[in-house]
């Protein structure tokens, strides 16, 4: 009997989905775009402790019939169930192209497999730096002397005038 604590290899729990508009917006703003013939994908990689999460953005421009859009999502959801443990950690938003509405299920699956090969090549983002971040906004070392402030324009003009006044004497 399988251990209930371990995730099944072909599951799609709520933790593997994008839910809020903010999650979708963050993915669209910060993500990398990948395209195939029938599907497009926007990926926002996250640090390795996370998991792959999927969201759909299939508009009525693809097809006005909900039955067709749901078929596209159902096939993509099934693909994601089987490959999500292999994909790098990140948020994935999948979009269908209008050509996908008339494609066969086999063509859709083949296109998703091509997209999967490209997504598997993604590398996880590295840490933001090698030094721990300090609470202040100053990025220089704590022992480094403070930089000299640049001279103000009014003091530079005053020193030029005083030099010109001395030359006329």
N, C-alpha and C positions, 0 to 999 in steps of 0.2 A: 504494500500500500504506500503511495507517495506521501511524502511529508507535506502537510497542509501549509507549513510556514514558507516553503519554497514556492516562488511564482511558477505557474505553468508556462511552458515555452510559447504557447500560442494564445495568450490572454491579452485583453485590452482593458485594464482597469481604469477607473476615473483618474488615477494618478498619472496615467500615460496620455492624458488629453490636455489640450489647451482649452481653458474655460472662459476667461474674461477678455473683454476687448483690450485691456491693457497688455495682456500677454501677447495677443495678436499684433498690436501696434508696436510693441518692443521688438518683436521678431521682424516685422516689416522695416523698421527704422534701422536696426543694427545687424540684420542678417545678411548672409551671402545668398546670391540667387543662382540656382542651377536649373537648366532646362533640358527637356527631352522633347520628343515629337508630340506627345499627347498630354504630358503633365509638366508643370513647373513646380519648383520647390524653393522655399526661402528657409534658410537654416540659420539659427542663432546658436552657435556652440556655447556650451557652458562648461564649467570645471568638472572633472571626472566624477566626483561623488554623485552627480545628478544622473538622470536617466533620459532616454529619448522620449519626447512627448509630441503628439501629432494633433494638428488642427486642420480643418478644411475651409477653403474660401472658394467655393464653386458657385459662380454667379449665374443669373438668368441669361447672361450673354452667351454662355456655353450652350444652353438649350432652355427654352421656356417651360418645358415639361418637367415637373418635379421627379417623375418616375425615372427619367434619364439621368438627372443629377444625382439621385439616390443610388442608381446603379454604379455610377462613377465612384461615389464615396464608398459603397459597399466593397467593391473590388480593391480599392486602395486601402481600406481598413483591414481587409483580409491579408493583403501583402504586408502591411505594417505589423500585424499580429505576429507574423512568422519571422520578421527580420529585426524587430525593435531591439532585441538583446544584442545584436551584432553592430547596430549603428552607434556612432559616437554620441555621447551625451549632448543633448541640445533640444531646442524647440524647432519643430518642423511644421511649416504651413504648406499644404499641398493645394495646388490650383490646377484645374483642368483647362486645356485649350479647347476652342470650339470644335476642332477636328475629332476630339475624343468622343463626342456625342454619337457619332456614326461608326466608330471603330468597334471591332468585335472584342469580346472579353479576352480572347487570347492575345490580341494586339495590345490591349491595355496592360495585361500582366507582363508582356515582354517589354513594354516601355518602362514600366515600374522597375523591372529587373535591371535595365540599362541605367536608370536613375540611381538605383541602389549601388551599383558598382562605383559610380561617381561619388556618392555620399560616403561610402566606406573609406575613401581616400582622404576624407577630412581629418585634420589633426585637432586634438583638443587644444584650447587656448592655454597658453602658459600663464604663470602668475604675473601680476602687473609689474613686478620688479624683484630684485634680489634682496633689497633692504626692506625691513618692516616699515610701514607707513607711520609717521608721527602724527600727533593730533593737530599740530600747527600746519600752516600752509607753506612755511619756509622749507625748501627742499635741500638746503645746504647742510653740511655736517655740523653737529652741535659745537665742535671746537673751532670752527672756522671763524675768522674775524668778519665783522659786518662790513659790507662793501661801502666805499665812500659815496655819499650822495652826489649826483652830478651838480655842477654849479648852476644856480638859477640864472635865467636870461638877464634879469635886472642887474645882478652883481657883475656879470661879464661886461655889460654895456658900461657900467660905472668904472670898471678898471680900464677900459679902453679910453674913456673920457679923461681919466686922471693921467694916463700916459700921454695923451695928446696935449693936455694942459701943461705938463712938465716940459714937453718939447718946445713949446712956444716961449718958455721963460728964458 
